Amino acid sequence: MENSTSITVETIVHAPIEKVWEFWKNPDHITKWSFASSDWHTPHAENDLKVGGQFKNSMAAKDGSVSFDFVGTYTAVAEHQKIEYTIEDGRTVRVVFDALGEKTRITETFDAESTHPVEMQRNGWQAILDNFKKYTEEG
């Protein structure tokens, strides 16, 4: 895909890498954090976290007005370190996990798509990452 714009979002989760990794990969957890705002949810998630494996998160507006599947294929997986995948539309994503004792830094870099403004995409992905942080710290 010809796209030169990449976007990076980041957070520090106040939880050890083992917990962060489990909450990131387990579909039972994914359904509880993988949405950008409170009027959306993820009613179903599948995740085969290995090179060549796929994930599918069904994301939907709570009012039933719209939904879509966020689907990708893993291209690199290093436990407790990084995950890389390609989304169905050909864009790539790299997620890096840095263990900082009882904290974990997550840095997510993804190819921007051309439909929505970059700032809107950054805000959406950051909101999902913030939901992950909140859910993991409370869980």
C-alpha positions in Angstrom: 0.0 0.0 0.0 1.3 3.4 -0.9 1.0 5.4 2.3 3.8 7.4 3.8 1.9 8.7 6.9 2.3 6.8 10.1 0.8 7.7 13.4 2.1 6.8 16.9 0.1 6.6 20.1 1.5 5.6 23.5 0.6 5.0 27.1 2.1 3.7 30.3 0.0 1.1 32.1 0.5 0.7 35.8 0.7 -3.1 35.6 3.5 -5.7 34.9 4.1 -6.9 31.4 2.6 -10.4 32.1 -0.8 -8.9 33.0 -0.6 -6.4 30.1 0.2 -9.1 27.6 -2.6 -11.3 28.8 -5.2 -8.5 28.8 -4.0 -7.5 25.3 -4.3 -10.9 23.7 -7.2 -12.7 25.5 -10.6 -12.3 23.6 -12.5 -12.2 26.9 -10.5 -9.1 27.8 -10.5 -7.6 24.3 -14.3 -7.3 24.3 -14.1 -5.1 27.4 -11.6 -2.5 26.2 -11.4 -2.4 22.3 -13.6 0.6 21.5 -12.9 4.3 21.3 -16.0 5.8 23.1 -18.6 4.7 25.6 -21.3 4.6 22.9 -19.4 1.8 21.1 -18.6 -1.8 22.2 -16.9 -4.9 21.0 -19.4 -7.7 21.3 -17.2 -10.4 19.8 -13.4 -10.9 19.5 -11.3 -13.8 18.1 -7.5 -13.8 18.4 -4.9 -16.4 17.2 -1.8 -14.6 18.3 1.0 -16.2 16.2 2.7 -15.4 13.0 0.2 -16.1 10.2 -2.7 -16.1 12.8 -5.6 -13.8 12.5 -7.7 -11.6 14.8 -11.2 -10.3 14.3 -12.9 -7.8 16.6 -16.5 -7.0 15.9 -17.0 -3.3 16.8 -20.4 -1.8 17.0 -22.4 1.2 18.0 -24.4 0.3 21.1 -27.5 1.7 19.5 -27.1 -0.8 16.6 -26.8 1.8 13.9 -23.4 0.7 12.6 -20.9 -2.1 13.0 -17.8 -3.4 11.4 -15.2 -6.1 11.8 -11.6 -5.1 12.5 -9.5 -7.9 11.0 -5.8 -8.5 10.6 -3.1 -11.1 10.2 -0.1 -11.3 12.5 3.3 -10.9 10.8 5.6 -10.8 13.9 5.0 -11.8 17.5 7.6 -11.7 20.3 6.0 -12.5 23.6 6.1 -9.6 26.1 7.9 -7.4 23.4 6.1 -6.7 20.2 3.2 -7.6 17.9 3.1 -6.6 14.2 0.1 -7.2 11.9 -1.4 -6.2 8.6 -5.0 -5.0 8.5 -7.3 -6.3 5.8 -6.9 -3.0 3.8 -3.1 -3.5 3.7 -2.1 -1.1 6.3 0.5 -2.2 8.9 0.6 -1.9 12.7 3.4 -2.3 15.1 2.8 -2.6 18.9 5.9 -2.5 21.2 5.7 -3.4 24.9 8.4 -2.1 27.2 8.5 -3.7 30.6 9.3 -1.0 33.2 9.1 -3.1 36.4 5.5 -2.8 37.7 4.6 -0.6 34.7 4.5 -1.3 31.0 4.9 1.2 28.1 2.9 0.4 25.0 3.8 2.2 21.8 1.5 1.6 18.8 2.5 2.8 15.3 0.1 2.4 12.4 -0.3 3.5 8.8 -2.9 6.2 8.4 -5.8 5.6 6.1 -6.8 8.3 3.6 -10.5 8.7 4.4 -10.3 10.4 7.8 -8.1 13.2 9.1 -4.9 12.1 10.7 -5.8 13.8 14.0 -9.1 12.0 14.1 -7.3 8.6 13.6 -4.7 9.4 16.2 -7.5 10.4 18.7 -9.5 7.2 18.0 -6.5 4.9 18.4 -5.4 6.8 21.5 -8.9 6.5 23.0 -8.8 2.7 22.5 -5.3 2.6 24.1 -6.6 4.7 27.0 -9.5 2.3 27.5 -7.0 -0.6 27.6 -5.0 1.2 30.2 -8.0 1.9 32.4 -9.4 -1.6 32.1 -6.1 -3.3 32.8 -5.3 -1.1 35.8 -8.7 -1.7 37.3 -8.8 -5.5 36.4 
